Amino acid sequence: MQLLCSLDTLPTDTSKGFQLNDISLLAVNKHDKVHVYLNQCPHRGVPLEWQPDQFLDLDKNFIQCATHGALFRIEDGECIAGPCPGEMLTAIPTKIDQGQVWVNLPST
């Protein structure tokens, strides 16, 4: 596993983008549980954010694709609205240990 960030840099109900080993990631802290996904829309293969670290809809309930407005559940990355219903963001295995967020990146 590789260190992604310190948990205190990702307050609850926020999102943040990361570049780790040339892999673009997004992390969301929802109710003190961190979810990490590849920063890539399954519909178009483009990055998801509106601007740096802005991955969430206005109510902070869903991850939203800036390109076409698709909404993805934070908890499992499933698209629930937009042009790719049922498609999934690629989840990255994550664990929190002693205030640090660790990820298990896919082989490149």
C-alpha positions as CSV (number, residue, x, y, z in Angstrom):
1,M,0.0,0.0,0.0
2,Q,1.1,3.6,-0.6
3,L,0.5,6.7,1.4
4,L,-2.1,9.0,-0.2
5,C,-2.5,11.7,2.4
6,S,-3.0,12.6,6.0
7,L,-6.6,12.3,7.1
8,D,-6.6,15.9,8.4
9,T,-6.0,17.2,4.8
10,L,-9.3,15.6,3.8
11,P,-12.0,16.9,6.2
12,T,-15.4,15.3,6.3
13,D,-17.7,16.1,3.3
14,T,-14.9,17.2,1.1
15,S,-13.1,15.9,-2.0
16,K,-9.6,16.2,-3.2
17,G,-7.6,15.1,-6.3
18,F,-4.3,13.4,-6.2
19,Q,-1.6,12.3,-8.6
20,L,0.2,9.2,-7.4
21,N,2.6,7.2,-9.7
22,D,1.2,8.9,-12.7
23,I,-2.3,7.8,-11.7
24,S,-5.0,10.4,-11.2
25,L,-7.2,9.8,-8.2
26,L,-10.0,11.4,-6.3
27,A,-10.8,10.9,-2.7
28,V,-14.0,11.8,-0.8
29,N,-14.4,11.9,2.9
30,K,-18.1,11.2,3.5
31,H,-19.2,10.9,7.2
32,D,-15.5,10.2,8.1
33,K,-15.2,7.3,5.7
34,V,-12.8,7.8,2.8
35,H,-13.6,6.6,-0.7
36,V,-10.9,6.7,-3.4
37,Y,-11.5,6.2,-7.1
38,L,-9.6,6.6,-10.3
39,N,-10.3,10.2,-11.6
40,Q,-11.8,9.0,-14.8
41,C,-15.4,9.0,-16.0
42,P,-16.5,5.6,-17.2
43,H,-18.5,7.2,-20.0
44,R,-15.9,9.4,-21.7
45,G,-12.6,8.5,-19.9
46,V,-12.1,12.1,-19.0
47,P,-11.2,13.6,-15.5
48,L,-14.3,14.3,-13.4
49,E,-13.6,17.6,-11.6
50,W,-15.1,21.0,-12.4
51,Q,-11.9,22.7,-11.1
52,P,-9.1,21.4,-8.8
53,D,-10.5,19.3,-5.9
54,Q,-14.2,20.0,-7.0
55,F,-15.7,16.5,-7.5
56,L,-19.0,16.8,-5.6
57,D,-22.4,18.1,-6.6
58,L,-23.6,21.3,-4.8
59,D,-25.3,19.3,-2.0
60,K,-22.1,17.2,-1.5
61,N,-24.2,14.0,-1.9
62,F,-22.7,12.7,-5.2
63,I,-19.6,12.7,-7.2
64,Q,-20.4,14.7,-10.4
65,C,-18.8,14.5,-13.8
66,A,-18.0,18.0,-15.1
67,T,-18.2,17.0,-18.7
68,H,-21.8,15.7,-18.8
69,G,-23.2,16.0,-15.3
70,A,-23.4,12.2,-14.5
71,L,-23.9,11.5,-10.8
72,F,-22.1,8.7,-9.0
73,R,-22.8,7.5,-5.5
74,I,-19.9,8.3,-3.2
75,E,-20.2,5.0,-1.3
76,D,-19.7,2.6,-4.3
77,G,-19.1,4.8,-7.4
78,E,-22.2,3.6,-9.3
79,C,-23.6,6.0,-11.8
80,I,-27.2,6.8,-10.9
81,A,-28.0,9.7,-13.3
82,G,-26.7,10.8,-16.7
83,P,-25.5,9.0,-19.8
84,C,-23.9,6.0,-18.1
85,P,-26.4,4.6,-15.5
86,G,-25.2,1.4,-13.9
87,E,-21.5,2.0,-14.9
88,M,-19.0,2.3,-12.1
89,L,-16.1,4.4,-11.1
90,T,-13.0,2.3,-10.5
91,A,-12.6,1.9,-6.8
92,I,-9.2,1.9,-5.2
93,P,-8.7,-0.3,-2.1
94,T,-8.2,2.1,0.8
95,K,-7.4,1.9,4.5
96,I,-6.9,4.4,7.3
97,D,-4.1,3.7,9.8
98,Q,-3.0,6.2,12.5
99,G,-4.6,9.2,10.7
100,Q,-3.1,8.3,7.4
101,V,-4.9,7.3,4.2
102,W,-3.3,4.4,2.3
103,V,-4.2,3.1,-1.1
104,N,-3.5,-0.1,-3.0
105,L,-2.9,1.1,-6.6
106,P,-3.6,-1.1,-9.6
107,S,-0.5,-2.4,-11.5
108,T,0.3,-0.2,-14.5
